[in-house]
Amino acid sequence: MNLKELLTKIEKLKKELFQHCLKGAEAGDAFCMQDVANMYSTGVGTEINYHNSEEWDKKFQTTMNSSSEYNKAINYRLRGDILEYKKILERVVLTGDGEAALDLAKLYMVSNKEKDNIIKYLKMVMSSRRVCEASCEEAKEYLAIYEDK
């Protein structure tokens, strides 16, 4: 393989890498968001696009901030401070975090009077791009139960 062929192959791999990272970023992976922002700003695997770089960087920062807040909420729950846990989850769910929505739905499951809230949060899980597959399946099962009640 000569130098020209090698450079062509490297450029092809960079484009494939960009597409792979973009797919992950669009699925809500924070680190892929950061990679895509960097790739747009440097032109690795794509054309330089500072606007897109800034947009992905903002999404990365929002995602990382909500992840940090979600972890803080879990700490409050583990310490037994359910009120603070709920307050933080309510903030985090506004960022589109499906895991926080599932936790809120479960929190409301202590009372049959909260059916509307439970369904609302379960539907948020189902529409979130930031939720793992297992949580989505769990929400689907709960939703089937609560929509039948």
C-alpha positions in Angstrom: 0.0 0.0 0.0 1.4 3.3 -1.0 1.1 6.6 1.0 -1.8 7.9 -1.1 -3.8 4.7 -0.5 -3.0 4.8 3.2 -4.1 8.4 3.5 -7.3 7.6 1.6 -8.0 4.7 4.0 -7.4 6.9 7.0 -9.8 9.5 5.8 -12.4 6.8 5.2 -11.9 5.5 8.7 -12.3 9.0 10.2 -15.6 9.4 8.4 -16.8 6.1 9.7 -15.6 7.1 13.2 -17.5 10.4 12.9 -20.7 8.5 11.9 -20.3 6.1 14.7 -19.9 8.9 17.3 -22.8 10.9 15.8 -25.1 7.9 16.1 -24.0 7.5 19.8 -24.5 11.2 20.4 -27.9 11.2 18.9 -28.8 8.3 21.2 -27.8 10.4 24.2 -24.2 9.2 24.9 -22.5 12.2 26.6 -19.0 11.2 25.6 -20.0 10.7 22.0 -21.5 14.2 22.2 -18.2 15.5 23.3 -16.4 13.6 20.5 -18.8 14.9 17.9 -18.3 18.5 19.1 -14.5 18.1 18.9 -14.7 16.5 15.5 -16.9 19.3 14.1 -14.4 21.9 15.4 -11.4 20.2 14.0 -12.8 18.7 10.8 -12.0 15.1 11.7 -14.3 12.9 9.6 -16.5 15.8 8.7 -16.4 19.4 7.5 -15.5 22.0 10.1 -18.7 23.4 11.5 -18.3 25.6 14.6 -22.0 26.1 15.0 -22.6 22.3 15.2 -19.6 22.0 17.4 -21.1 24.5 19.9 -24.5 22.8 19.8 -23.1 19.4 20.6 -20.9 20.9 23.3 -24.0 22.4 24.9 -25.8 19.1 24.7 -22.8 17.4 26.3 -22.7 19.9 29.2 -26.4 19.5 29.8 -26.2 15.8 29.8 -23.2 15.7 32.1 -24.8 18.2 34.5 -28.0 16.2 34.6 -26.0 12.9 35.2 -24.3 14.6 38.1 -27.6 15.8 39.5 -29.1 12.4 39.1 -26.2 10.9 41.1 -26.8 13.5 43.8 -30.5 12.5 43.9 -29.6 8.8 44.4 -27.3 9.8 47.3 -30.2 11.6 49.0 -32.4 8.6 48.5 -29.8 6.3 50.0 -29.6 8.6 53.0 -33.4 8.5 53.4 -34.1 12.1 52.3 -36.9 11.3 49.9 -38.2 14.9 49.7 -34.8 16.2 48.4 -34.5 13.1 46.2 -37.9 13.9 44.6 -37.0 17.6 44.1 -33.8 16.8 42.3 -35.4 14.1 40.1 -38.1 16.7 39.1 -35.3 19.0 37.9 -33.4 16.3 36.1 -36.4 14.9 34.3 -36.8 18.3 32.7 -33.5 17.7 30.8 -35.1 14.6 29.2 -33.5 12.0 31.5 -35.5 8.8 31.2 -34.0 7.2 34.2 -35.1 10.1 36.4 -38.6 9.8 35.0 -38.7 6.1 35.8 -37.6 6.8 39.4 -40.3 9.4 39.8 -42.9 7.0 38.4 -41.8 4.4 41.0 -41.9 7.0 43.7 -45.5 7.8 42.9 -46.5 4.2 42.9 -47.0 4.3 46.7 -50.5 5.7 46.1 -53.3 4.7 43.7 -54.2 8.4 43.7 -51.1 9.2 41.7 -52.1 7.2 38.6 -51.9 10.2 36.3 -48.4 11.2 37.5 -47.3 7.6 37.2 -48.5 7.3 33.6 -47.1 10.7 32.7 -43.6 9.8 33.9 -43.7 6.3 32.4 -44.6 7.9 29.0 -41.6 10.2 29.5 -39.4 7.2 29.9 -40.7 5.7 26.7 -40.1 8.9 24.7 -36.7 9.6 26.2 -33.5 9.2 24.2 -31.5 9.1 27.4 -32.6 5.8 29.0 -31.2 2.3 28.9 -33.2 -0.5 27.1 -33.9 -2.4 30.4 -35.5 0.7 32.0 -37.5 1.3 28.8 -38.8 -2.3 29.1 -39.6 -1.9 32.8 -41.5 1.3 32.0 -43.5 -0.5 29.3 -44.5 -3.3 31.8 -45.6 -0.7 34.4 -47.4 1.3 31.8 -49.4 -1.8 30.7 -50.5 -2.3 34.3 -51.4 1.3 35.1 -53.2 2.0 31.9 -55.4 -1.0 32.6 -56.4 0.2 36.1 
